[in-house]
C-alpha cells in the first residue's frame, strides 16, 4: 500500500496537468547520447574506463556505488515540501531527485544490457527505482522486513508463508501520485516485468524480495502482473 495524496480536486486540475507533463523520466531509457548532461564531471574517467572494460561487472557495481554515494552526500536536507506539488510528486518533488533517478537509471540499464541475468544488479536497480516512486518504507514495514530476514531460508521459500508476510512488509509513505505519475508508474511496472523475463530460473520468493511493487487502486494497469499485497 502506498500512501499518496489523491489528485481529484478541481482547484488543482491545472497543477495536475502541469505536473503530469514532467513524466515519464525513465521512458525512453536515458542514455549518454540522449541525456549527455547526466554524465557528471566526476564520472568522466570511470566512463572512459568502462568504454574499454565494459564486461567487468565489478567495475559497474563500483561505479554505481560511487554515483549513489555522491548523490546521497549532495542530497538536500531542506524541510519536506508540503505544497500541493510536493504532495503529488512525493519522492520526485525536487529537481535533483528527478535527475538522480535518470542518472542512476542510465547507468543500471547500460550495465544490465551487458549482464541481463545478474540478480544482484536487478535487485539493486529495482530497489532504486521503487524508492524514487513509492517513497520510503514505513517504520512498521522496515521492522517486518528485518523480522522476515531473520527467519530461516527454507521457511522463506514457502509461497504461502511469503504472502502472509507481504501485507506487513509492503507499506510505503509519500509515494508519487498515481494520476500525476501514471507514466512513471507504468515504466516501473514494465521494468519489473522485464526483470522477471530475464530471470526465469530465479525462485518466486527471491523475485518478491527483489521487486516489491504493490498493486495500487489507480490505474488498473498496475494489477497486470503482480499479486496483490494490500
C-alpha positions in Angstrom: 0.0 0.0 0.0 1.3 3.4 -0.9 0.3 6.5 1.0 0.0 9.2 -1.6 -2.3 12.3 -1.8 -5.2 11.9 -4.2 -5.4 14.3 -7.0 -9.1 14.8 -7.6 -9.5 18.4 -6.6 -10.9 20.7 -9.2 -8.8 23.6 -8.0 -5.7 21.6 -8.6 -6.6 20.4 -12.1 -4.2 22.7 -13.8 -1.5 21.8 -11.4 -2.0 18.1 -12.1 -1.8 18.7 -15.8 1.4 20.6 -15.5 3.0 18.0 -13.2 1.9 15.1 -15.5 3.9 16.7 -18.3 7.1 16.0 -16.3 6.8 12.3 -16.8 7.9 9.8 -17.7 11.5 10.3 -16.6 12.7 6.8 -17.4 11.0 6.0 -20.7 12.6 6.1 -23.2 15.6 5.0 -21.1 18.0 7.9 -20.7 21.4 7.3 -22.5 24.6 9.3 -22.7 23.5 10.2 -26.3 20.0 11.4 -25.4 21.0 13.0 -22.0 24.7 13.9 -22.1 24.1 16.3 -19.2 23.6 13.2 -16.9 27.3 12.4 -17.1 28.7 14.1 -14.0 32.2 15.6 -14.3 33.5 13.2 -11.6 32.3 10.2 -13.7 34.2 11.0 -16.9 37.3 8.9 -16.0 35.1 6.0 -15.0 33.1 6.3 -18.2 36.3 6.2 -20.2 37.5 3.1 -18.4 34.2 1.3 -18.9 34.2 2.1 -22.6 37.2 -0.3 -22.9 36.3 -2.6 -20.0 32.5 -2.9 -20.1 32.4 -6.6 -19.4 33.6 -6.2 -15.8 30.6 -6.4 -13.5 32.6 -5.3 -10.5 33.6 -2.1 -12.3 29.9 -1.3 -12.9 29.0 -2.0 -9.3 31.8 0.2 -8.1 30.6 2.9 -10.5 27.0 2.6 -9.3 28.1 2.8 -5.6 30.2 5.9 -6.2 27.4 7.7 -8.0 24.9 6.7 -5.3 27.3 8.0 -2.6 27.8 11.3 -4.4 24.1 11.7 -4.7 23.5 10.9 -1.1 26.2 13.4 0.0 24.7 16.2 -2.1 21.1 15.5 -1.2 19.3 18.5 0.1 18.3 18.5 3.8 15.5 21.1 3.4 12.2 20.6 5.1 9.6 18.4 3.5 7.7 20.1 0.7 4.1 20.2 2.0 2.7 22.1 -1.0 0.2 20.6 -3.4 3.0 19.9 -5.9 5.2 18.4 -3.2 2.4 16.1 -2.1 1.6 14.9 -5.6 5.2 14.4 -6.7 6.3 12.7 -3.4 9.9 11.4 -3.7 10.3 13.2 -7.1 9.3 16.7 -5.8 12.9 18.0 -6.1 14.6 18.5 -9.4 17.7 16.9 -8.0 15.7 13.7 -7.2 14.4 13.5 -10.7 17.9 14.0 -12.1 19.2 11.3 -9.8 16.6 8.8 -10.9 17.5 9.4 -14.6 21.3 9.3 -13.9 21.1 6.0 -12.0 18.6 4.5 -14.4 21.0 5.3 -17.3 23.9 3.5 -15.6 21.9 0.5 -14.4 20.3 0.0 -17.8 23.7 0.1 -19.5 25.1 -2.5 -17.0 22.0 -4.7 -17.5 22.4 -4.6 -21.2 25.7 -6.5 -20.7 24.6 -8.6 -17.6 20.9 -9.1 -18.1 20.8 -12.2 -15.9 22.6 -10.6 -12.9 20.2 -11.0 -9.9 22.3 -8.6 -7.8 22.1 -5.9 -10.5 18.4 -6.3 -10.9 17.8 -6.2 -7.1 19.8 -3.0 -6.7 18.1 -1.5 -9.7 14.6 -2.3 -8.7 15.2 -1.1 -5.1 16.4 2.3 -6.5 13.5 2.7 -8.9 10.9 1.8 -6.3 12.4 4.2 -3.7 12.0 7.1 -6.3 8.4 6.2 -7.0 7.0 4.6 -3.9 8.9 6.6 -1.3 10.5 5.2 1.9 9.0 2.3 3.7 7.1 2.9 6.9 8.7 2.1 10.2 6.4 -0.8 10.7 7.3 -2.3 7.3 11.0 -1.9 8.0 10.6 -3.8 11.2 8.6 -6.5 9.5 11.3 -6.9 6.8 14.0 -7.3 9.4 11.9 -9.9 11.2 11.4 -11.8 7.9 15.1 -11.6 7.0 15.9 -13.3 10.3 13.8 -16.3 9.5 15.3 -19.5 8.0 15.9 -19.7 4.3 13.7 -22.8 4.0 10.8 -21.0 5.5 11.1 -18.0 3.2 10.8 -20.2 0.1 7.3 -21.2 1.0 5.0 -19.1 -1.2 2.0 -19.2 1.2 4.2 -18.1 4.1 5.7 -15.3 2.0 2.3 -13.9 1.1 1.4 -13.9 4.8 4.3 -11.6 5.5 3.7 -9.5 2.4 1.0 -7.2 3.8 3.2 -6.1 6.7 6.3 -5.7 4.6 4.9 -3.8 1.6 3.9 -0.4 3.1 5.3 2.9 1.9 4.7 6.5 2.6 4.6 9.7 0.5 4.7 7.9 -2.9 4.3 9.5 -6.3 0.6 10.2 -7.1 -0.9 7.5 -9.3 -2.5 10.0 -11.7 0.2 12.6 -11.9 2.9 9.9 -12.2 0.9 7.4 -14.3 3.6 7.1 -16.9 6.4 6.7 -14.3 4.4 4.0 -12.5 3.9 2.3 -15.8 7.6 2.4 -16.6 8.4 0.9 -13.1 5.9 -1.9 -13.6 7.3 -2.6 -17.1 10.8 -2.7 -15.7 9.7 -5.3 -13.1 8.1 -7.4 -15.9 11.4 -7.2 -17.9 13.3 -8.4 -14.8 11.1 -11.4 -14.5 11.7 -12.4 -18.1 15.4 -12.0 -17.7 15.5 -14.2 -14.5 13.4 -17.2 -15.5 15.2 -19.5 -13.1 15.0 -17.4 -10.0 12.5 -18.5 -7.4 9.3 -16.6 -6.9 10.3 -15.8 -3.3 13.5 -14.2 -4.5 11.7 -12.2 -7.1 9.3 -10.9 -4.4 12.3 -9.8 -2.3 13.8 -8.1 -5.4 10.6 -6.5 -6.7 8.2 -5.2 -4.0 5.9 -3.3 -6.4 2.4 -3.1 -4.8 -0.9 -3.1 -6.6 -2.5 0.3 -6.1 -6.0 1.2 -6.9 -5.2 3.6 -9.8 -4.7 2.9 -12.6 -5.8 -0.7 -13.4 -2.7 -1.5 -15.4 -0.8 -1.9 -12.1 -2.7 -5.1 -11.5 -1.4 -6.9 -14.6 1.5 -8.9 -13.3 2.0 -8.8 -9.6 -0.1 -10.5 -6.9 -2.0 -8.0 -4.7 -0.3 -7.2 -1.5 -2.9 -4.9 0.1 
